[in-house]
Structures are given as structure tokens and as C-alpha cells.
């Protein structure tokens, strides 16, 4: 443990200065050579990538620009992007820590429905548990039709997978009520342990980053005023890589067991994909993470999609290898398959399930997601 921690500290010190660990290997060379070409084909002026090998953050680098203009600042490994739904795995680690500390029970209720005025069905709400929320089993919508509007259950809580950012907001609200702390205050101890100095759920970095929409228009990075557990994390790939390395450390064996234990099976058509799950493959949800299995491989994953800001993380659970990347353009997720392959192997089935196009499909740019 001590020697591994020493290697991690040495690697982080080198990376903070913009360097690369000797253990980065040929996967990094492949990525470095490929990304500039991807950026030429994508509606994305920039991208940053981090690689973890055997639980050690070995490389993080930026490519391209922080805006659409030719004189925009270059992207670095410390450039802060919107990480969108990659907020959820971090929040799941926060929530698991609060449960371990006795603040609440993962399998208990959230309290009276009167504490959550947006809930339309108090009887159904009584069956909702934090574990159900973190594994997307409430049947609540991803987002309400109107911001701040009523939340309707589409089925019996616990009966099926339905991806829901709104449900994460309910658990956030419960934790804030019980602890008297804001989301960023709840995040602070984990951020300190993992070394995440660039990351915030609420307003953080002042350095501007612009992202390009499908129609060519641009928008700035949004820094939320209050923060939302499901979607508002802003971070650098360097920071998110440190979070993943921290999670893969031996000291976090119990936390990984909590987060990476399959909790809820997922149907192939959960995001509108037609057909059937390929033979030998399966997807479940743990707490905060998607869990892909195929021929003995186990991959924990998540994606982030705030429109023009895209992000992706994939972890080979057994080898403790991982990749994280973020892009400031609409097509950013269509390169997940070739970027991840040198590090964690093929994630094509995952991206097919999510119904995202691939850059290797023959299209010069990725079409809109269906």
C-alpha cells in the first residue's frame, strides 16, 4: 500500500506540472496521435483526456482550444469543463459516505413527502429508498417537463430502471436537510481526500470555456449557483482522474463494493435502442455507475451530456485501468469507443446501448442522438 501510494503521489506531482508518468505506455501514444484528427472532424474545438493504469493516474493532457475562435486559449489537463452526468458517480460516493457515517440508511425512506413538495404521489414516494435513487429505480423522469414542476412516477418504485436526474436531486435535498450542509460542503471532505482542487458543484472556476452546439452557435460553461447532484459538477480531467484513482485505491475496497455491486438490471431499449442485447453481454446499475459485463470483463462507466459539453469515464474494475475525457462540442461522445479501446477495451456495446453514434461509422461528424 505504501509503495503504491508513493507512486501515485509522484505521478500526481509530475502530472500537475504537465508531465507524463513512465507507466503511461502505448495506449497514451495511440490517444495522443488520434485526438487531433478527431477534433478536425468533430463539432468540438477542444478535448482533455486522463488515463489511469493499475489504479495510478499516469497521464492527463489537453488538446485543441477552449473556444471556437482561433485565438482561444489552449485546453490543458487543468481546463475546467462541465462534467454533466459524471456528477452522479461522485455524488454516489458522497452519499455512500454519509450512509456509512449513519446520517441515513441506504434502504430506508427519505422522510415525509411533505418535505418534498414536488412529489405528486405521496403513497408511492413512501416506497422510495436512497439505494433505489442511486440505481435509477424510482421510475421518476430524468427531468420534469417544466423546471421545478411536479414529479410523476411512471410505475411502481423499484419495479424497473428509469434514468432520473430529478431523483438524485431528492436525495441531495434530503442530505442537505439532515446535515445542514450545501452540496459543495458535503463534497469538500471527499474532494480533499481525492485531491480534487479544480472541482465544484456550484460556481467555481472563473476561466472561461466555450462549447459549440450542433448549429454552430456557442455557449459558455455554466457554473450553477446552488449545485445539482445529477448534473452540475465542473472539473478538469486531471481532477476526475484523481477521483477515479482514489476510488481504485486499496483503502476504498468497501466503497467500491458498495458502488460496483449490481443492483438493477437494465433493458437494451432503456434509451430507445432497437434490437436486443448482444449475446454474452449485460448491463446493470450499481450505485451511481453503469456496470457492463461481457466474457468475464467488468466495466464501470458513465457518460455526461449537457448538450455542447460531453464527458465519459470507463473503468476496468479488475485491472484498475480507466479513461476519463471531456470535450466542449456537440459530437464529443462519438469518439468514446476509439478513445477507450486502448485503455479498457471495447465499449462499443455501451455506446450502442446509449444510442450514440460512433466516429468510425463513416460519417464525417456524428449525427444528432435519436
Order of alpha helices (4+ residues) and beta strands (2+ residues): alpha-alpha-beta-beta-beta-alpha-alpha-alpha-alpha-alpha-beta-beta-beta-alpha-alpha-beta-beta-beta-beta-beta-beta-alpha-alpha
